[in-house]
Amino acid sequence: MKPTPRRILVFVIAFAMSLFHMYTAGVRPLPGVQQRAVHLAFVLSLIFLMFPFRKKTDGESGTAIDEYRGIGPFDILLLIINGFIGIYVLLEYENISFRAGSPSLPDSFCSLLAIVMVLEATRRVLGWSMVVICLFCFLYLAIGEHLPLYLAHTGFTFEQIVNYIFYSTEGVMGPALAVSATIIVVYITFGSFLQASGAGPFFMDIGMALFGKFRGGPAKAGIVADTLFGMITGSQVANVGAVGTFTIPLMKEVGYKPVVAAAIEAVGSTGAMIMPPVMGAAAFIIPEFIGGTYFDVVKSAIIPALLFYATLYAVVELQTAKLAIKRIPSSKLPRLSTVFAQRGHMILPLLVLIYFLVVKASSASKAAFWAILACLLVSQIRKSTRMNLKSVIFALEKGAKGSLVVAICCASAGIITGAIGMSGLGERFSDTVIALAGGEKILLLFFTMLVSLLLGLPLPPVTCYLILAVLAAPALIRAGVNPMATHLFIFFFGTLGNISPPVAPTSFTAAGIAGTDPAKTTNLAFFFSLPSWVVPYVFVYSNEILLMGSASLILARVITSFIAICCMAISFQGYLFKPLGWVSRSLFLLAGILLIYPHWGTDLLGYSLLSFIVLFYLKVARRKKSKNSVESPPSL
């Protein structure tokens, strides 16, 4: 297709954006707010060029195909406004900070323009739900002084509101956009380089080589691919689109029902959001709220993430046995030695990333910078992965485009968190929730879970987490919950909201690929993930799951939790070697509940009950075997 002026502009701006972030990540970073302002100007310009003012009548969201539309005066005006915002803040921020108490007219004009631009870009990308929440926040700031005492604030002028929401480090220019401007975009670019060099199929081939020969191999391979691919991209919907296009047809081919295949892929892609090292950018944002380091988050999140995947793996194994899924012939599977011989060198960029993060203790952005360079150099080893100039340019452009959704989520979330911080609503919300819970920690956790799930239904996980971090987390911390456990708790359930009924973008995407009913897929994904819902409660009451405490207690609690999760999965699926009755399912569920509760007494009861169930099944199996041998003696 012949390039249009719009397409050329998109390419130039996206390419320039990636080069800017590569330079500031690895060579010379800009001061914080200036970096964020330039980043935001790039993001808004690309969104206005790529996403149309109105969606097409055929339901398309307007991404790549819209780059070839004509460009009009309104588009040029938007680009000029975004450029003005970025340049003004870049050049004037020191002066703006000095006159924070009495902003000038240009300061207020720029902040008002920026807020309008952010809201319009949010509408184009995320729809009206997020915009309505932001507008409600502005309405609250405007009339809040007239509300009842438990909701009221002292009142603010128009200039105070727009300048605080945009310029302050609790608003749009806050920690969320800071992480987007310095870390997220370079990690997404790193993922683009991995894909362009063929590392994406490499991850899928590893999964197929390891698990393809077993029953339900495509589903198990998909879990591996979801983990490896998704923990870099940090987007569960993107993960479904990238991995699900391979795994879902394979699962259907070996005998999975379309709705089951879609549900497995949706849950697997969701798990990638809570799996280190990226965690959808939460791994880098959490330290901004509670202190500590990136590695503290990674260390604490690894076992809960593995417990989530243990749930999914158990479900897949039981579904495979229940449906008598056939195996893929070995002749159709890639050999692990061949996979590594052809593309094994593409694991080196990941090792470079780990080296700079762990050994050199570099910043997350600089580590990603060197990993991108390593990916480019390592890809030259073999012709099948070799990146030429065209593929490098493509990867840089794709990296900038891939960061747009997360970036605008961070910017719009800054409006909400800024309004909460400016009005002091977070503290009053904490007081209200604590009062409703009556001082009971379990009720407080339950209410927080409900709020997290409700916000997670329409919002991307990172946006949901940022709002909850200022709205709900303080209540849990005041109630004595460990800060790390608190923030992982709200992030975990905010992420699960994306596969929970009734609205679940991740499940809907998987259903579209599988050609099945979105509502049924959402319900089944929710049911498959249900045993993992106890995991956040466990690490709140037992910090050993977060690898805090003595080694012996950590080991005991982790092993017991994995066994408990498997017991619950057996109960919910109603199958273990054969269909289970309600009595057996209830006993497995009871054993799981007893084992998941962090106390030596319940552990003893749980292990005793589980031993009884296992011995009973073994006894029944021996009787059947003995009866069959008597009825059908072996022939000589």
N, C-alpha and C positions, 0 to 999 in steps of 0.2 A: 504494500500500500504506500502511495506517495506521501512523504512527510508534509504535514501542514504546519503553519506557524505555531499553532498550539502545541503540536507534538515536539517541535524543535525547542520551544520554550521549556516544556516539561523536561526534556532531556538535558538541556543546559543547566537548569536550576537544580535538578536532582544530582547531576554529576558534580556541580559546584558544591552542593551541600555535603556530599560524601567526602570530597577533597578537603573541605573546611574541617569536618569532624575528624578525619584522619590526621590532619596537621595538628589540630589542637589536642588530640589524644596522644600523639607520639612525639611531637616536636615542641610546641609552645602553646600551652593552654591560655585562654583568655581569662580575665577575672570573672568571677561567678555570674553576676547578673548580666554582664555584657555577652557572655557565652550563651546564656539562655535567651536573650533578646534576639540575637542573630539566628539561633536555632529555631525560635518561634516564627520569625519572619520567613525562613525557608519553608517550614512546615505549612504555614497558612497559604503561601503562594502556590505550593504544589497541590494542596487540597482544592483550592479554588479553580485551578486549571484542570484537575483530573476528575473531580466530582461535580456533576452538573447542579444547577440551581434547583431543578426539578428532576425527579426520577423519570425514566422513560415509562411510557404507558404499558410496555410489555413486562414491567417488573424488574428490569435490569437496574443494578445499583449504580452503574456508570463508572467504570474504572478505565480499563485499557482502551476500549473502543471510543470513549469520550475524548481521548487525547487527539483524535483526528477531526473533531468538530472545528468549525470556524471560530475565530476569536474576534470579540467585539469590543467596543469602547468600555463597557462595564467591566470586562475581565482586565483590561489595561488599568482601569481605575483601582481595582482591588490590588493589583500588583504594586502600583505606586504607593497605596496606603500601607501595605505590608512592608515595603522597602523603607518608607518614612519611619514607621515604628521601630524597625531594627536599627536604623542609622541614628535616630534621635536618642534612643536609650544607650546605644554604644558610645556616643559622643558626650552625652549629658548626664550620665548616671551619677557621677561624683557630685555634680551640682544639685541633682535631684535629691540625693541623700542629705545634703546640707540643708535644703529647704523643705524637708519632709513635713515639718509642722505647719508651714504656710506655702503650699505648692503654687507655682505660677500657672497662668492660664494655659500656656503650651503644655505643661506637665499634665494638667487635667484633661486637656483635649486629646493628648496622645494616649493616656490611659483609657479614656472613654472609647476611642477608636479601637484600641487593642481588644477591649472586652467585647465590643460588638463583633469584631472579626472572629474572635475565639468562639462566640456563641453561634455564629453563622457556619463556621467550619465544623463545629460539633454537630449541628443539625444535618449538614450534608453527609457526614461520615457515620454518626451514631443514631440519627433520628431525633425525634422530638422529646423522647423521655428524659434524656440528660439535660436538654435545654430547659424544659419545664422545671426540673429540680433547681437549676441555676437561677432561673427567673424568680422562683419562689424564695430563694435565699435573698435576692435583692429586695423583694417585697417585704420580707421579714426585717431586713436592715432599715427599710424606709419607714415602716409603721410599728416596729417592735416596741417603741417607747409607750405606745398606747394599749399594749396587750396586758393581760393579767400579770401579776407580779412574778409568778414563777416562770413566765416566758419573756418578760419585758427586759429591755436593755436601756441604757442611758440616752440613746438617740444620737444620730450622726447626720452631718450635712452631706449633700450630694458629692462635693469635692472630696470629703474624707472617705466616703465609700469607694468611689472609683479609683482613687489613688492608692488606698490601702489594698484593695482587691488585686490590683495589677502589680504595683511596685513592691509591696512588702514581701518578705521571705516566708510569709505564711499564706500568701495568695498564689496568683498565677506564676509568679517568679519564685515560688517556693521549692522545697526539696524534691517534689515529684518531677517538675520540669528540669531541675538540676540533674537528676539521674538520667532523664531522657536525653538531655543535651550533651552529657559527657560519657554515658555508658551504654544506654540501650541502643542508640543508633549504630555504634561501632560493633556491638555484638550481633545485631541483625545483619550488618554488612559482612561480618565474619561468616554468618550462616549462609549468606548469598554466595560468598566465595567458595564455601564448602560444596554448595549445590552446583555451582558452575563448573567445579573441578570433578564432579562425579562422586563426591563423598555421600550424597543422599542415597543413591542406589547401593552404595557400599554398605551403609547401615542396614538396609533392607536385606541385602544378600547375606550379611552376617547372621541376621535372625533366621533366615530360611535355611542356611547351612547348619545352624545349631539345632533348630527345633522342627524344621520341615519334615524330617523323617518320622516324627512322632504323630500320634493321632491329634488332629486339630492343629497341625503345624503352622498354617497361615495365621491363625489367631495368636499363637504364642510368638511367632516371628514378628507379628505386628506389635506386640507389647514391647519387644526389644527395640524395634525400629522407632516406636513412639517415644520411648525413653531417650534413646540416643539423639534422635532428630529434634524432638520437642524441647528437650532441656537446653538446646542452643537457641532455637527460634523464639521460645517464650510465648507462643500463641497457640492455644488449643484448637481454635478454628483453622488456623493455617496448618497446624499439624494434621488435622483430619483431611484437609485438602491435599497435602503433600503425600502422606503415608496411606490414607484411606483409599485413594484411587488405585493402589496396588493391592492392599490387603483385603478390602471388602469383596472385590470380585473373586479372589482366591478362596476366601472363606465360603462364599456362595457355591463355588465350584466343587468343594469337597463335602458339601452337605449342610452347611449352616443355613438356617432360614435368613432371609434378607434383614429382618428386624433384629435378629440376634447378632448378625455380623455388624450391623450399624451400631448397636448398643455397645458391643465390645470395643469397637474403634473409638467411640465417643468417650468411654470411660478411660481407655488407655491414653488418649490425647489429653484428657483432663489431668491425669496423673503426672504428665510431663510438666505441668505448671507448678507443682509442689516439689518437683525433683531438682535438687541442686545440679549444676552450679548457677543457673540463671533464675529459675523460679519466676518467670515472667517479669523479671526486674525487681521482684520483692526482696531478693537476696541483697540487693544493693540499697534499697530504700529503708528496710527495717533498722539498720544501724543509725540512720539519720534521726530516728525517733527515740531509740532506747540506748544509743551509744554502743560501745563494743566494736567489733570488726566484722567484715564480710565472712571470715572463717567461722566466727561464732554462730552465724546464721546457718552456714552450710553444715557444720557439725551437728547442730540441733535439729535440722530438718531432714537429715538423711534417713533415720529410722522411721519416722512417720511416713515418709514417701515410700519406703520399701514395704511398710505394712499395707499401704494403699495398693501397691502392685501385687502384694501377696494375696490380697482379697480378690483382685481381678484374675490372677493366675489360677487360684482355687476355683473360681467360677468357671473359667474356661475349661479346666480339667474335668469338672463335673458335667458341664454341658457337653463336652466331647464324648464322655462315656455314656451319658443319658441318650444322646442322639445317635450313638454309634457312628461317629464321623469317620470316614475312611482316610487312609494315609495317602500322601502324595508319593508316587513312585520315585525311588532314589535316582533314577535316570533323569528325572526332570528337575532335580535339585542342584543348586550350586555346591561345589566342594569348598570347604573352608580353606584348604590350602590354596586352591585356585583363586578364591576371592582375595586372600591376602597377597598372593603373588601378583595379582593384577592391580589391586588398589590399596593394599595394606599400608603403603607409604603415606596414604592420606590420613592416617591416625596421628602422624607426627605433628601437625598443627595443633591438635588438642593437647598433646604432650607439651608443646611450647607454651600454650596458654597456662597449663598447670604449673610449669616451671617458673614462669614469671610471677604467677600469683602466689605460689607456695615458697619457692626457694629464694627468689629475688625480692619477694614482698613488694612488688610493683603495684601501682594503682590498677584498678580493674580496667580502666580505659587504655592504659599503656600496655597491659598484658594482651588485650584484644588487638591492639595495633600491631604488636610483634607477631601474634598468631595469624593475622591477615597476611603479613609479609611472608611468613613461613609457608602458608597455604599456597601463595603464588609461586614461591621458589620450589617447594616440594612437588607441586603439580607438574613441573617440567621433567621429572624423572621418567615418566612414561607417556607415550603418545596419547593413550586413551584418556588421560587426565590433564594433559597439557593445556594450560590457559594461554591463549594468545591475546593480543591487544584488544580485539573485539570482545572476548569473553570477560576480560578485566573491566572494560568500560560497562558492559552489561551488568556485571556484579555490583559495581559502584552505583549504577542507576537503580538497580533493584533494591539495594540496601537502603537507599534514601526513601524510596517508595514504601518499602516494608515497615519503616519506622513511623509512618504517618498516623496510623490508628492509635498506637500506644502514646505517641507524642500529644495528640489532641485529647486523649483521655487524661493525661497528666495535667494539661493546661486547664481543661474544664473542671477537673477535680480540684484544682487550685482555687477556683471561684468558690466552691462549696466549703473547702477547708478554711479559706480566708474568712468567709461569712461566719462560720462557727467560731473561729478564733477571735474575730473582732467583737462579736456579741457576747462571748463567754457562754454560749449555748452548750458547749461540750461539758463544762463542769455541772451545769444544771441538769443536763441529760443524765450524767453519771449519778447525781443525787437522786433523780427520779427512779432510775432503774434499780439502784441499791434499795431504795425505799419499797418499791414493788416486790423485790425479792425477799424483803424482810430479814436481810442479813444472811440468808441461806445461799451459800456459794453455788450449789447445784442449780438453784432456780436462776441465779444471776447468769450462769453459763448458758442455761436453756434460753433465757430471753435474748442474750447476746447472739446465740446461734440463730434464732429466728430473725433477728434484725440483719444478720450477715447474709442469710439465705434470701431474704426479701430484696436486699440491695443487689445481691449477686444475680438475681433473675434478669434484670434488664441491662446491667452494667458489666463491662469487662472486668476481670478479676483485679487488675492493678488499680483501676478507678475505685472499685468497691473497697479495696483494702485501704486506700488513702483516706476515704471518708470515714471508715470505721476506726482508723487509727486515732483520729481526733475526736470521734463521737462516742465510740463504745469502749475502746481500750482503757481509757482512764478509770472507768468504773471497776473493771476487773483488777487492775493494778492496785487500786485503793482497797479492794477486798482481800489483798494479800496474794494474788496470783503472780507467779514469776513473770517479769516483763516479756522475756523471750517467748514463754508459753502463751502469754496473752496475745501477742502479735501473730504468732503462728496459728493460734486458734481462730482468730477472725479471718486470717488469710485463707486457711483451709476451708472454712465453711463458705466464705465469699466465692471461692473457686467452685465448690460443689454446687452453688446456685446456678451455674451455667449448664448443668445437666439435670436440674431438678424441675419437675412440673410446676407451672404449665408452660413457661417460656424457657427454652433452652437452645441457644444458638448453636452450640457444639453438636448436640443431638440432631438438630434440624439439618445441619450440614452433612452429617453422616447419613441421615435418612435420604437426603437428596442423591448422594452417590449410590446408595444401595437400592434406590427406587422403591422405598417403602413408606409407610405412614409415619410422619414426624411425631405425632402424639404418642403412638405406641412405642416408638423408639425411645422417646424421652422417659416414658414410664418404666420401660425395661432397663434403661441405663441407670435410672434412679434405684431400681430394685437390685441390680448387680452391684452397685457401689455401697449399698446400705450397711453391710458389716463394717466398712471403714469409717462410718460416722461416729463410732465410739472412740476412734484413735485420738482426736483432740481432747476428749475428756480424760483419757488415760494419761497423756503427757502433762495435763494440768495438775492432776492428782499425784502423778509419779514422774518427777522430772528425770528419772533414769532413762526414760524413752528419748529424752533430749541429750543423752550422754552426759548427764550431770550426776555426780556421785561416785561411789566406789566401783571398781571394775566388777567385783563379784555381784553386787546388786544390779548393776546395769545388765550384765549377761543374763542373770536369772529373769529379770523383768522383760527383757527383749525376747528371749526364747518363749516365755509363757505367753506373751502377747501374740506372737506369731501362731502358736498353737490355738489360742482363743479365737483368733480371726478365722482360722480354717474351720473350727467347730461351728462358728456362726454361718460361714458360707455353706457348709454341708446342710445345716438346718434350713436355711432359706431356699436352697436349691432342691432339697428333698430327695437327695440321691447320694448313695455311697455303695458302689458295686451293684446296687439294685435300688428301685424306688423305695423310699422310706415312708412308714406310716406316721401319723401325727404324734404318737407316743415317742417314737425314736427321734423325730425332729425336735420335739420339745426337750428331750434329754440332752441332745447335742447343743441346743440353744442355752439350756441351763448351765451346761459345762462351760460353754464359751463365756457366759456372763460371769460365772464364778472365777474363771481364770483371768478375765480381763480386769477385774477389780483388783487394785494393787494392795493386797494384804496377804500375809502368809497363811492366815486361816482359811480364806476363800480359795487360795491356791491349793491348799491341801484337799479341801472338799471337791474342787474342780478336777484335780488329777485323779482323785478316788472315783468320782463319777465317770470320768472318761475311761479309766481302766476297766470299770465294770462293763461299760458299753462295748469296749473292744473285746474283752474276754467273752462276753455274751455272743457277739457276732462270730468269733472264732469257734465257739462251741457249736453254734448252729451250722456253720460251714462244715465242720467235721462230721456232724450227724448226717448232713445231706450227702457228703462224699462217701461215708460208710454205707448209707442206704443205697446209693447208686451202684456201688461196687458189689453189693449183695444181689441186687436185682439184675445186674448185667455183669456176670463174671467174665473176666478176660478170656479170650479164646486162646487155645494152645497153638 
